[in-house]
Amino acid sequence: MSKKIKGSLGIVLISSILASCGGSGDSTSSSNDTKINEELSKTSSTLASTSTFSNSSIKTATDSNINTNSSSLYGPKCDRGILLESTLSTNTIFDEALYSLNYRFKTITSANTSTSVRQLYAYEIKRNGQMLYAYPKAIYNITADEIETSLAEDILQSYDLNSFGLFTKKYYQKQNNGWPQGYIVSSQNTQISTAQFNDTCNLNSEKVSYDYEKIDISGKKISDIFPSNILVSNPKNIDYLYISNRFTETLKNNKTAFTNLLNSNAIFPSNSFVYVPKAVVYNNTEFYFFDNSLTDFKTLAEWQLKIYPMAKYKFDTVAGYNVTYPVDSAGNQIYDGGKDPAIEMNSKIYDGEWQVKGNITSETYGAPSNSINNYQPRGKFALYNKASYDFIAKQLQTYYK
């Protein structure tokens, strides 16, 4: 069954999340190529709408509830997902450009074989009013055009469902300001809440609250942003504070280059900062699915019996859509990286991903497990200012050729 998984700040702040849906738990094993490949195809989703829809009729961006240059049902003027006016009257961490590090695999197929090429890139994130925009920055073995092509293809076919409704991104396209990633809902000092881009500019779609701390890394070596035991063991999620574990594993795959990188004596220039979240809180439980995650199952019950016959699942309705998802012994929603939800739309069954409400960087998040970390490393959501990003990119390009 094909998987598409969201990236929280993975694509950028808006949850690359990604960032981290069912079936994508972080294994403590060092051989994570399968999991990484799954995550590469996942795209971020971080919004929800205040309207509900029936299973037989879906309103998308082409419907009459979205009027170009007119007030939407939710207050702000919205033009196909772009907020035309801002209600934000405070400073944010995005008053300067910030950068997120990302990776992907490119599959190259020949006559009888296929190989995966590892690629490194970043997103420059800028604010325009209440909107957040991303600009792809190629670092290693990739071009900006490749990034943009895959970005558009993935997001256009994605859906986000929560208690506020079903949200689409059919109007997602590059703007003069860059690729729209979402909206700033609120901001106070280094605390910020965001929602993901959606066709109706709704601020409840994958609403995520981040409590960032700004850390000065001026004068530090690049090895200082990695876990101290990275070369001799497999660090835990909690050890990744300043950089993503998955990005690190991609670097570590080239052991010679990675060792040389860590041995570099170059230091971060003055005014180098990294924003690291103390908490990343999902305000609602979010379900994600894609056009290409359609299955052949006729009912949710058939899907569950075939895919997870021994697991405890609950059949429920979210904003008028039938869903099924894993629960604990008390019948409560439980995030477990090895178990996915499913969603019924238009009498068709879609394999889904999800993120349960709560702080996803807490070690107590999700089901207890000895093999999969259900919580996310704080470093997955790290954001770098220009000085620190430029230094990291230059160091990577020095040792990865």
Secondary structure, 3 states (H helix, E strand, C coil): CCCCCCEHHHHCCCCEEECCCCCCCEECCCCCHHHHHHHHCCCCCCCECCCCCECCECCCCCCCCCCCCEECCCCCEEECCEECCCCCCCCCHHHCCEEEEEEEEEEEECCCCEEEEEEEEEEEEEEECCEEEEEEEEEECCCHHHHHHHHHHHHHCEEEEECCEEEECCCCCCECCEEEEEEEEEEECCEEEEEECCCCCCCCECCEEEEEEEEECCCCEHHHHCCCCCCCCCCCHHHCCCCCHHHHHHHHCCHHHHHHHHCCCCECCCCCEEEEEEEEEECCCEEEEEHHHECCCCCHHHHHHHHCCCCCEEEEEECCEEEEEEECCCCCECCCCCCCCEEEECCEEEECEEECCEECCCCCCCCCCCCEECCCCHHHHCEECHHHHHHHHHHHHHHCC
